[in-house]
Amino acid sequence: MSGDFKKNLEEIHNLFTGLEQDSTDRGFDGQLLEELINLIATLEKSDDPILVKLSRYKNSLTIDMTLKHFTTIAVPFERYLKKSMTDGDFLVSSTDRDHLVTKRVPLHFIIDNMRSAFNVGSIFRTADTIGAQKIWLTGYTPTPIQPQVDKAALGATLVMDWQAITFNECILELKNKNFRIIALETSVKAVDIATDFIFTHPTAFIIGNERFGLDQDQLEMADEIRKIPTFGVKNSLNAAVAAAIAGYEWRKQYNELQHLV
């Protein structure tokens, strides 16, 4: 691929991204859309048959198209350029309910020695969506000070209460507040989370390192060790996914209990 075509493709990708973001509330910018169409048209002269095929999309871009239609056209260009899109690359929906103030429920997450900033940010996002009260960050777990955490959380770090603290201090403080500490782990002593898992009081879930999990002494400090059953070759879930499953099961039971009171 010549330098000119490569440069044009990068600019096409940038225009697709910018137009998609701007279109959320204001529709499409006519001048930028015209620039995008003209750049796509230049691909007709390429020796690459795939680029020639992509150039035909110039006729499918119109000022009155829907955002869904626009995104459908953008995807083939992203794939050609091998651009990997993550949640953080998309705008937070304008329908997010930042105008609502709801009471937080007595559910906490303890994240210990987690390496992935993306996983930590994902847990922040999950914790907010289920109305959890607080996140405790122990060991070398990255904090929201790191941009990658904040990006993955999509703004949840701004509304979630969190604290960086040692693991032992965290457990002691929560137990003094009568929280039940539940470790999520694939230990041989772990009980299926779907077995007799009944909400009775404030709860804190511990999620450990993605590869090594929790140490034995940490497991001994927990009131329960629970596992989420898997049915394939892999015996465990992504740490953030496990936190979401456990958190939503807890919140479901909490809501059911409130209806009985």
N, C-alpha and C positions, 0 to 999 in steps of 0.2 A: 504494500500500500504506500502510495506517495505521501510525502509530508503534508501536502495541501489537503488531501482527502482525510488524513488522520486529524488534522487541525479542524477541518469542517465537522467531522463526526463528534469531536469533543465539544465543539460549540453547539451542535445540534442537541447533544445530551444536556448541556447546561440550559439551553432554551426550553427543552421539554420540562426539566425540573423547575425552572423559574415560573413558567406559564402554569404548570400544575398547581404550584403553591399560591400564585396570585389569583387563580381562577376560583378558589374556594369561596370567596365572598363577593368578588367583583366581576366575575366573568373573564373573558380573555382579552388581553391587550392586543389590539389590532396590529400595531406596528411590529411588535415582537413576533406575532404569529406570521406576519408576512415575511419577516427575516428568516424564520424557521423554514417556511415553505421554499424560499429561494435557496437556502443552503441544502435542503433535501434534494432539490432539482439538480444541483451540481453533481450528485452521485451518478447521474445517467452516463457520464463520460468515463466512469471507472472501468478498469479491466476486470474487476471482481464482480462476477455474476450476482452475488448476494447483494452487493451495494446497488447494482442496477435495479434489482428487484425492490429494494428498500426505497429507491427514488420514486417509485410509483405512488407511495403514500402521500406525495405532495397534493394529489387530487382529492384526498380524503379529509384534509384539514380545512374546516370552515369556521367562521367566526361564531356561528350559532350552534356548533356541535356541543354535545354533553361532555361533562368531565370524564364519564366512563368511556365514551367513544375515544376521547383524546388519549386516555391512559392505555387503551388497547393498542393504539398506534405507537405509543412510546416504548412499549415492552420489547418489540423486535429489535429496536436500536440498542436498548440496554443489554439485551442478550448478545448481540453482535459484539459489543464493546466489553462484554463480561463484567458488567457493573452489577455488584451485589447490593440489593436494597434491603435495609433493615427498618424496623419500626421507627427508629429515630430519624429516618430520612423523610418521613411523612409528617404533615402538619397534624397537631392535635385537633380533633374535630371541633368545629365551632359550636357543636351541641353539647360539649362538656359542661357539666352542671356546676360550674364554679360559683354560681349564684346561690346554691343550696348549702345550708349549714346543717349537718346531721350529727347526732350524738355518736361519738366513737364507742365501740364495744370493747369489753375487757379481753382483748386478744392481742398478744405481742409475738414478735418474731425475733429470735436470737440467731444472728448469722456469724458463725465462727470460722476463722481462717479460710474464707472463701477467696479464691484468686480472681475470678472473673468479675470485672466491673459490670459487664452486661447482665450477669445473673443477679448481682446485688440490685442494680437498677430495676430489673424485672420484678424482684420481690417488693421493692418500694411501690411499684405500680400496682401490684396485686394487693398489697396491704391496704392501700388507699381505697381501691375499688370495693373491698369487703368491709371497710370502715374500722380497720384495726386501730389500736391506740398508739402503738410505739414499736420501733425497731431498735434493737440493740446490736451494735457492731463490735465484735470481740476479735482478739488476735490481730492478724494482718489484713483483715477484711477491708477493702477500700471504702472510703466514706464519700458522701456526696460532694466533698471538696474536689474530687476528681471528676473532670468533665464527662468521662465515659459513663459514670454512674448516673449523672444527671440526665444525660442524653437518653439512656435506655429507660429511665423512669418517666420520661415525657412530662416533667413538671411535678411529679408526685413528691419529689424531695422537698418541695417548697411547702407542702401541706402536711407531710408526715412528721411526727415527733420522732427524733432519733438521738442516740447517744453512743459514743465510743467509750468502751469501758473494758476492764479485764473480765474474762469469763467467770471466774469465781465470784467476783463482786456482783456481777449481774445476777447470777443464780441466787446468791444470798439475799439481795435486795428484793427480788421477785418472790422468793419463798417467805420473806418477812411480810409481804403483802398478800399472802395466801394464794399465790398463783400456782397452778398445777403445771409442772414442767414436763413436756413431752418431747423426747428426742425422736427425730425422723431418721431412721437408720435401717440398714439391711442386716442387722445383727441376728445371730441364731436365736437370741432371746426375744427378738422383736415380735410383737403381736400384730396381726392384720388390722389395719385401721378401720376396717369395716366390721370388726368383731367387737361387740359390746363397747363401742366407742360412744359414750353418752356425755354430753355437756353437763357438768354439775357446778363448775365455778370458773373464775378467770383462768385463762390458759396461755402458756408461752410455748411455742414450737421452736425447737433447736434444729437448725440446718447447718451441717458441717462442710468441710472441704469437699470439692467436687470429686476428687480422686480417692482421698484417704478417709473421708467421713469424720467421725468423732472418735476420740481416744477412749479407752476403757474407763479411765477415771472420770471422764466427762459423762459417760453413759450411767455410771453409778450415782451421779448427782441428780439424774432425772427421776421423776416419779414413775414414768412409763417409757418404754421404747416401742415405737410403732413403725410399721413398714407398710408401704403401698404395694399391693400384689402386682406382679407383671406376668405376662403370658407368652412372651417371645424369647428370643435368644438372650437379650440383655436382661440382667437381673435388677437393674435400677433405673430410675428416671433422672432426667436433668434436675438439678437442685431447685431451680426456680419453679419448675413444673410441679415438683413434689410439694413445695410450699403452697402453691396455688390449690392443689387438690385437697390438702389437709385443711387449709384455711377456709375454703368454701364449704367443706363438710361441716366444720365447726360452726360457721356462720348459719348454715341451714338449720342445724339443730338449735342454735341460739334463737333464731327467729321463731321456730316451732314452739320452743319453751315459753317465749314471751306471749304467744297467743293463748297459752293455757293459763297464764297468771291472771 
